Amino acid sequence: MIAENLAKINENINNAAKTSGRTRDDITLVAVTKSVGIDECNTLLCEGQNVFGENRVQSLCDKYETLKDSALWHLIGHLQTNKVKYIMDKVSLIHSVDSVHLAEEINRQAAKLDMTKDILLQVNVSGEESKFGMEENALFPTLEAISAMNSVKVRGLMTIPPVSFEAGANRKYFAKLYELFMKLKDNSSGNISADFLSMGMSDDYEDAIKEGANIVRVGRALYI
Ligand SMILES: *Cc1c(COP(=O)(O)O)cnc(C)c1O
């Protein structure tokens, strides 16, 4: 089942990418593994899918214990400052940085380990309906503060739109984040760059790609 679903998703990604002159290789699929166990992860690995996303620190650490660096791990969910230290040596990208305070802690822990950590800034482009992510108008002040940090690198932006039951309802939010991403591109320098735009989940990853995403985070559609 997983193999078939993955093949279909890869095909959909390729088709959506083509509408904007891109191909499958331009898009990173993060297989969200929060609802499955090691067996499913191993199946994904066998099928060549080796980027995994977990939304909780504990479950990421548990899976990492077994699978180690056979996968690239992305932390995609809300991250508490006091848990940063547990994931520093495990994750290749943190999608969910939503405050200067959190960036400071990642910077501090990265410096301790003599590494640089790649992060995305999570922006709430849908207003009140979503509780995580920084306000749009906090983005540039946050970047300003992070530009003085030596051990974190902003690589782009991420958003989680509100749950929607209407096809296409989130495209306006994806378009809005893409606009911010382009502004970020214009303002890139030092440790700030706009390489990755992480948006789109099981129900709307194709829309997100059409609106410019180059990272999509897909869970349910892999397993049903
Ligand atoms: C669970 C989760 C996803 C995947 O959602 P699905 O609807 O299962 O595809 C993507 N991003 C984040 C931040 C998540 O927590």
The ligand as an SDF file (V2000), in Angstrom:
LIG
                    3D

 15 15  0  0  0  0  0  0  0  0999 V2000
    0.9310   16.0400   10.4910 C   0  0  0  0  0  0  0  0  0  0  0  0
    1.5930   17.1470    9.7940 C   0  0  0  0  0  0  0  0  0  0  0  0
    1.6900   17.1610    8.3920 C   0  0  0  0  0  0  0  0  0  0  0  0
    1.1050   16.0690    7.5110 C   0  0  0  0  0  0  0  0  0  0  0  0
   -0.2710   16.1450    7.5210 O   0  0  0  0  0  0  0  0  0  0  0  0
   -1.1490   15.0970    6.6640 P   0  0  0  0  0  0  0  0  0  0  0  0
   -2.4790   15.7370    6.6270 O   0  0  0  0  0  0  0  0  0  0  0  0
   -1.1100   13.8220    7.4300 O   0  0  0  0  0  0  0  0  0  0  0  0
   -0.5100   14.9790    5.3340 O   0  0  0  0  0  0  0  0  0  0  0  0
    2.3640   18.2190    7.7910 C   0  0  0  0  0  0  0  0  0  0  0  0
    2.8980   19.2210    8.5270 N   0  0  0  0  0  0  0  0  0  0  0  0
    2.8210   19.2490    9.8660 C   0  0  0  0  0  0  0  0  0  0  0  0
    3.4290   20.3840   10.6070 C   0  0  0  0  0  0  0  0  0  0  0  0
    2.1690   18.2120   10.5440 C   0  0  0  0  0  0  0  0  0  0  0  0
    2.0900   18.2510   11.8870 O   0  0  0  0  0  0  0  0  0  0  0  0
  1  2  1  0
  2  3  1  0
  2 14  2  0
  3  4  1  0
  3 10  2  0
  4  5  1  0
  5  6  1  0
  6  7  2  0
  6  8  1  0
  6  9  1  0
 10 11  1  0
 11 12  2  0
 12 13  1  0
 12 14  1  0
 14 15  1  0
M  END
$$$$
